[in-house]
Amino acid sequence: MSPRTTRPDAGVAVPGTGLPPRRRRANRVPVALLLPALLGLAFLTLPLVGLLVRAPWSSLSDQLTSTEVWDALRLSLVCATAATGVSLVLGVPLAWLLARTELPGRRLVRALVTLPLVLPPVVGGVALLLVLGRRGIVGSWLDSVFGITLPFTTTGVIVAETFVAMPFLVISVEGALRAADPRYEEAAATLGASRLTAFRRVTLPLIAPGIGAGAVLAWARALGEFGATITFAGNFPGRTQTMPLAVYLAMEREPEAAIALSLVLLVVSVAVLVGLRERWLSTP
């Protein structure tokens, strides 16, 4: 038998690194990729650093203790939470329908569900007005029969936020359903469980992390919604003026207050992302 031949640098560790030269070369980052990556990182982080640098720290407490700020923050939290609740009630069954059934025109349905992700929010607000406004396709019927008016109300804020936030939940839950092994549901069915019981007792616990992640993303998206809200619900303090709308209004008359409000939203967003990473994302 001929002697085995080995590559000269294979298995030979470089002093001080513990890695063969071949692996060291593989771990080197090409300059052509490193420079654009650093520029992209700077592009995304420098505006946030600028917000922190230019923040009116000396008067921050006064800015954040005003009644208008707390009303806007309270309304934002309440409406975002309500929109997330509606998204859970409607979005989880919709995601199951897309992932577990052979629905005719499923691709078209999925495209319609994800359309608000790419649709300009202002266009979404106009579409909501045309359907749910007092003279809209459905809104005129709601007004004449039940006396329900949605535009320019707090309920209208929840409707607008749900419209833009629900697709995030549907996509997350559908992905979790596709990753879950359907054999568990089939085993439950062979034991006599109905499809609804199998969904409630087997499927929901399996996809709970996906539902949690989707709910957090939907809540964060609803909290930051601006275009559809101002178009469909208006900008009335104490009734429809959420934090993003308050930032927009303050930027025109008092930039320091706008910066202070933006800091609040920044802190909330960072807290949401940190919580999402620690609880539902397994990537290091």
C-alpha positions as CSV (number, residue, x, y, z in Angstrom):
1,M,0.0,0.0,0.0
2,S,1.2,3.5,-0.8
3,P,1.8,5.8,2.1
4,R,-1.0,8.3,2.8
5,T,-0.3,11.8,1.5
6,T,-1.4,14.8,3.5
7,R,-1.6,18.4,2.7
8,P,1.4,20.3,4.3
9,D,-0.8,22.7,6.2
10,A,-3.6,20.3,7.2
11,G,-3.8,19.6,11.0
12,V,-0.8,21.8,11.8
13,A,-1.9,24.4,14.3
14,V,-0.5,27.9,14.2
15,P,1.2,28.9,17.4
16,G,-1.0,31.1,19.6
17,T,-4.2,30.4,17.7
18,G,-4.9,26.7,17.9
19,L,-6.2,26.8,14.3
20,P,-4.6,25.4,11.2
21,P,-3.6,28.0,8.6
22,R,-6.4,26.9,6.3
23,R,-9.0,27.6,8.9
24,R,-7.4,30.9,9.8
25,R,-7.6,32.0,6.2
26,A,-11.3,31.0,6.1
27,N,-12.0,33.1,9.1
28,R,-10.5,36.3,7.6
29,V,-13.1,38.8,6.5
30,P,-12.5,40.1,2.9
31,V,-12.0,43.9,2.8
32,A,-14.5,44.1,0.0
33,L,-17.2,42.8,2.3
34,L,-15.9,44.4,5.6
35,L,-16.0,48.0,4.4
36,P,-19.6,48.0,3.1
37,A,-20.7,46.1,6.2
38,L,-19.1,48.8,8.4
39,L,-20.7,51.6,6.3
40,G,-24.1,49.9,6.6
41,L,-23.7,49.5,10.4
42,A,-22.7,53.2,10.7
43,F,-25.7,54.2,8.5
44,L,-28.1,52.4,10.8
45,T,-26.6,53.4,14.1
46,L,-25.4,57.0,13.7
47,P,-28.9,58.5,13.6
48,L,-29.7,56.8,16.9
49,V,-26.4,58.0,18.3
50,G,-27.3,61.5,17.1
51,L,-30.6,61.2,18.9
52,L,-28.9,60.4,22.1
53,V,-26.3,63.1,21.7
54,R,-28.8,65.9,20.9
55,A,-31.3,64.9,23.5
56,P,-32.2,67.6,26.0
57,W,-31.1,65.7,29.1
58,S,-31.3,68.7,31.4
59,S,-35.0,69.3,30.6
60,L,-35.9,65.7,29.8
61,S,-37.9,65.2,33.0
62,D,-40.0,68.3,32.4
63,Q,-40.6,67.2,28.8
64,L,-41.8,63.7,29.8
65,T,-44.0,64.7,32.7
66,S,-46.4,66.8,30.7
67,T,-50.0,65.7,30.4
68,E,-49.9,65.6,26.6
69,V,-47.0,63.1,26.7
70,W,-48.6,60.8,29.2
71,D,-51.9,60.9,27.3
72,A,-50.1,60.0,24.1
73,L,-48.1,57.2,25.7
74,R,-51.1,55.8,27.5
75,L,-53.1,55.8,24.3
76,S,-50.3,54.2,22.3
77,L,-49.8,51.4,24.8
78,V,-53.6,50.7,25.1
79,C,-54.2,50.8,21.3
80,A,-51.1,48.7,20.4
81,T,-52.1,46.1,23.0
82,A,-55.7,46.0,21.7
83,A,-54.5,45.7,18.1
84,T,-52.2,42.9,19.1
85,G,-55.1,41.1,20.8
86,V,-57.2,41.5,17.7
87,S,-54.3,40.2,15.6
88,L,-54.0,37.1,17.7
89,V,-57.7,36.3,17.6
90,L,-57.9,36.7,13.8
91,G,-54.3,36.1,12.7
92,V,-53.6,32.7,14.4
93,P,-56.5,31.0,12.6
94,L,-55.6,32.7,9.4
95,A,-52.0,31.4,9.7
96,W,-53.3,27.9,10.4
97,L,-55.5,28.1,7.3
98,L,-52.5,29.0,5.1
99,A,-50.2,26.4,6.6
100,R,-52.4,23.4,7.2
101,T,-55.1,23.4,4.5
102,E,-55.2,23.2,0.7
103,L,-57.1,26.4,0.4
104,P,-58.0,27.3,-3.2
105,G,-56.1,30.4,-4.3
106,R,-53.8,30.1,-1.2
107,R,-51.0,32.0,-2.9
108,L,-53.4,34.8,-3.7
109,V,-54.6,34.9,-0.1
110,R,-51.1,34.9,1.2
111,A,-50.2,37.8,-1.1
112,L,-53.2,39.7,0.1
113,V,-52.3,39.0,3.7
114,T,-48.7,40.2,3.3
115,L,-49.7,43.2,1.2
116,P,-49.8,45.7,4.1
117,L,-46.1,44.9,4.7
118,V,-45.2,46.7,1.5
119,L,-48.2,49.0,1.1
120,P,-47.5,52.6,2.1
121,P,-49.3,53.1,5.4
122,V,-51.1,56.3,4.1
123,V,-52.5,54.2,1.2
124,G,-53.7,51.7,3.8
125,G,-55.4,54.6,5.7
126,V,-57.2,55.8,2.6
127,A,-58.3,52.2,1.8
128,L,-59.7,51.9,5.3
129,L,-61.6,55.2,4.9
130,L,-63.1,54.0,1.6
131,V,-64.3,50.8,3.3
132,L,-65.0,51.7,6.9
133,G,-65.7,55.5,6.6
134,R,-69.1,56.9,7.2
135,R,-69.7,56.8,3.5
136,G,-67.6,53.6,2.9
137,I,-68.7,50.3,1.6
138,V,-69.1,48.8,5.1
139,G,-68.9,51.9,7.2
140,S,-72.1,53.4,5.9
141,W,-74.0,50.2,6.8
142,L,-72.4,50.2,10.3
143,D,-73.4,53.8,10.8
144,S,-77.0,53.5,9.6
145,V,-77.8,50.1,11.2
146,F,-75.7,50.1,14.5
147,G,-74.7,53.8,14.8
148,I,-71.1,52.8,14.8
149,T,-68.5,55.3,13.5
150,L,-64.9,54.1,13.3
151,P,-62.9,57.0,11.7
152,F,-61.4,59.6,14.0
153,T,-62.1,57.6,17.1
154,T,-59.9,55.5,19.4
155,T,-61.4,52.4,17.9
156,G,-60.3,53.7,14.6
157,V,-56.7,53.9,15.9
158,I,-56.9,50.2,16.9
159,V,-58.4,49.3,13.5
160,A,-55.6,51.1,11.6
161,E,-52.9,49.6,13.8
162,T,-54.3,46.1,13.4
163,F,-54.3,46.5,9.6
164,V,-50.6,47.1,9.5
165,A,-49.5,44.9,12.4
166,M,-51.4,41.6,11.8
167,P,-49.3,40.5,8.8
168,F,-46.2,40.3,11.1
169,L,-48.1,37.9,13.3
170,V,-49.5,35.8,10.5
171,I,-46.1,35.3,8.9
172,S,-44.4,34.4,12.2
173,V,-47.2,31.9,13.1
174,E,-47.3,30.4,9.6
175,G,-43.6,29.8,9.7
176,A,-43.9,28.1,13.1
177,L,-46.7,25.9,11.9
178,R,-44.7,24.8,8.8
179,A,-41.7,24.0,11.1
180,A,-43.9,22.0,13.5
181,D,-44.2,18.3,12.9
182,P,-47.8,17.5,11.8
183,R,-47.5,13.9,12.9
184,Y,-48.3,15.0,16.5
185,E,-51.6,16.3,15.3
186,E,-52.2,13.1,13.3
187,A,-51.4,11.1,16.4
188,A,-54.0,13.1,18.4
189,A,-56.6,12.5,15.7
190,T,-56.0,8.7,15.8
191,L,-56.7,8.9,19.5
192,G,-60.1,10.4,18.9
193,A,-59.3,14.1,19.2
194,S,-61.2,16.5,16.9
195,R,-59.3,18.8,14.7
196,L,-60.2,21.7,17.0
197,T,-59.1,19.8,20.1
198,A,-55.8,18.8,18.4
199,F,-55.2,22.4,17.5
200,R,-55.9,23.6,21.0
201,R,-54.1,20.9,23.0
202,V,-51.3,19.9,20.6
203,T,-50.6,22.6,18.0
204,L,-50.8,25.7,20.1
205,P,-48.2,24.5,22.6
206,L,-45.9,23.5,19.8
207,I,-46.1,26.9,18.1
208,A,-46.2,29.0,21.3
209,P,-42.7,30.6,20.7
210,G,-43.8,31.6,17.1
211,I,-47.0,33.1,18.4
212,G,-45.1,35.0,21.1
213,A,-42.5,36.3,18.7
214,G,-45.3,37.3,16.2
215,A,-47.2,39.0,18.9
216,V,-44.2,41.1,20.1
217,L,-43.4,42.1,16.5
218,A,-47.1,43.0,15.9
219,W,-47.2,45.1,19.1
220,A,-44.0,46.9,18.2
221,R,-45.3,47.7,14.7
222,A,-48.6,48.9,16.1
223,L,-46.8,51.1,18.6
224,G,-44.9,52.9,15.8
225,E,-47.7,53.2,13.3
226,F,-48.2,56.7,11.9
227,G,-49.5,56.9,8.3
228,A,-52.6,54.8,8.5
229,T,-53.5,56.2,11.9
230,I,-53.3,59.8,11.0
231,T,-55.2,59.2,7.7
232,F,-58.0,57.0,9.2
233,A,-58.2,58.2,12.8
234,G,-56.8,61.8,12.7
235,N,-54.7,63.5,15.3
236,F,-56.9,64.5,18.2
237,P,-55.1,64.8,21.6
238,G,-56.4,62.3,24.2
239,R,-58.5,60.5,21.6
240,T,-56.4,59.5,18.6
241,Q,-53.0,61.2,19.1
242,T,-50.5,58.3,19.7
243,M,-46.8,58.8,20.4
244,P,-45.7,58.9,16.7
245,L,-48.3,61.5,15.9
246,A,-47.2,63.5,19.0
247,V,-43.6,63.4,17.8
248,Y,-44.7,64.7,14.4
249,L,-46.7,67.5,15.9
250,A,-44.0,68.5,18.4
251,M,-41.3,68.6,15.7
252,E,-43.1,71.6,14.1
253,R,-43.4,73.7,17.3
254,E,-40.9,72.3,19.9
255,P,-38.1,70.1,18.5
256,E,-36.8,69.3,22.0
257,A,-40.1,67.8,23.0
258,A,-40.0,65.7,19.8
259,I,-36.6,64.4,20.7
260,A,-37.7,63.5,24.2
261,L,-40.7,61.6,22.8
262,S,-38.5,59.9,20.3
263,L,-36.3,58.7,23.1
264,V,-39.2,57.1,24.8
265,L,-40.1,55.2,21.6
266,L,-36.5,54.2,21.2
267,V,-36.3,52.8,24.7
268,V,-39.5,50.8,24.2
269,S,-38.3,49.5,20.9
270,V,-35.0,48.4,22.3
271,A,-36.7,46.7,25.3
272,V,-39.0,44.8,22.9
273,L,-36.1,43.6,20.7
274,V,-34.1,42.5,23.8
275,G,-37.1,40.7,25.2
276,L,-37.8,39.0,21.9
277,R,-34.2,37.8,21.6
278,E,-34.0,36.4,25.1
279,R,-37.3,34.7,25.0
280,W,-38.0,33.5,21.5
281,L,-34.9,33.7,19.4
282,S,-32.4,30.8,19.8
283,T,-29.7,32.3,17.7
284,P,-26.7,33.6,19.6
